[in-house]
Amino acid sequence: MSRYLFYLLIVISLLNLPVNAAAQEFVDDNDRVIRFDKPFSRIISLYPAHTENLFSLGLSSEIIGVASGDDFPAAALTKNTFHYREDAEKFIAAQADLVVVRPMIMRAYPQLMEQLAQAGVTVVSLQPTSIEEMFVYWHKLGMLTGREDEAARMVARFQKELAELVRRTASLAPEHRKKVYFEAIHSKMKTFMPTSLAIFVLESAGGSNIGADAEQVRDTNIAYYGKERILAKGAEIDVFLAQQGVMNRVDEELIRNEPGFMAIKAVREGRIAFVDEELVSRPTFRLLRESGSFAVCSTPSCFRGKDLGMDMREGSRSRNNKLIFITAGVIFVLSIFSLQTQPGGKVVKIDVGDSSFQVVNMLSREGVAFKILPVDEGEGVVVDYTPVSPLERLNKKYSGSRYEVHFIENRVARIVWRDKDNRHVGNLLSVKIVAKQ
């Protein structure tokens, strides 16, 4: 009997032990598998975007250190500062259990990373290069810190504000989208990868990326373009936009005096604009909120900041810098796409699995008329539709029909086909959409 009592006591003691959260794992951006069984609570961030996003997740108490120079939000200024050039002992003495870095730092300082790992400090390398990756990145930060619900709300809020901007700028015509060359590194004639955060900002502000054919440089958001291609498209470039900061120390005089650049229409006519690199390269919520309103003006003085009270001097770090594009005479809030029908629109195919951003981008580029409405399954896009099959063209049976592209968790879940009386015609896995004539 005593033996059974002994085993019973063991079972009871085990039941009273604290239960850890289920083990989680993911692959970071240096292709390392990160495994952990509870949220981290003593965090050091060595990248401003990590710092900002961790604060956005409500982790002020868990953040024990930030990178020197991190100044947003203001609470970051109250934290101890760390640098990847410092000894591992400083990190270990702070009793950090998580250090969040970028891939570049992971590669450049392997000895520090190894010493931290040997001391039991988890090091995670993260840096998204596209909007879709940014959402995944926010989710990974949520996983690491036990704030997955907060991360999901950040994604949902970003998508909601993005949709609202689409609604507010739905009347902007395609011909008002100015062709923009977005310079990343002047000395090497590099632009940004077409799927990068910077190009998202450009296109969200109503511009058309003239460097859409740029080739990616390694595994970064930078893309090689070269002076030859820039000059070949010089007559098409309406605005020459350059990021300004540590990566690209450039001013208007340098651009204007670059040999051959007078062949660029925007440079010749004084349409040169600058944007703080912090606002277009960091995967934070401010990418949508602060990348800015753009001025619609018709004089070169706007592009020198004279009419808008903007500080656009060399080295300016003002957080109120705005993207400037030339259009017609009013100031708009951050706009998304040109959404009006063009006769003879190109056939666009939408596949299940495309993100809502990709769908809206494809439709708007081809001049397909659409509007965004709430639907039963979240957000949706209602698209004017002209039937494409010979039989439908013959009998005009569905000449007033439309497609509803339904999004669930930012993916195309299904496409509903309705007739002109709003009756459900059917669902499709993929669809061809043609601009309404």
TACORBEL-V293789 format. One line per field, one symbol per residue. phi: phi as a letter, one per 20 degrees, with the letter a starting at -180 (. if undefined). A space follows every 10 residues. Layout:
BEGIN
phi->???
END
This chain:
BEGIN
phi->.fffffffff fffffeffef fgfcbbdeed mdfddbdbff ccddddbgfg gfffffendg feedacffof ccfgfffeef dcbfeeffgf ffffmfdbcd cdggfgfecf ffffffffen efdcdbafcb fffffffgff ffffdmdfff ffffffffff ffffffffdf effgfeeeec ededcffdld ddggeffffg fgffenedff efefefeldc eececnfgff ffdgfefecd dcfcrffbec cfffffefgn fffegfffem edcccffffd deecffgefd foededbccg fgednfedme ecffnfdged gcfccebcpc ddfgddcecd fdgmgffddd dgofffffff fffffemefb bdcfcgdnfb dedfcdgdfg ffffelgdfd ebddeedclm dfeadedcef emeferdceb bddcgff
END
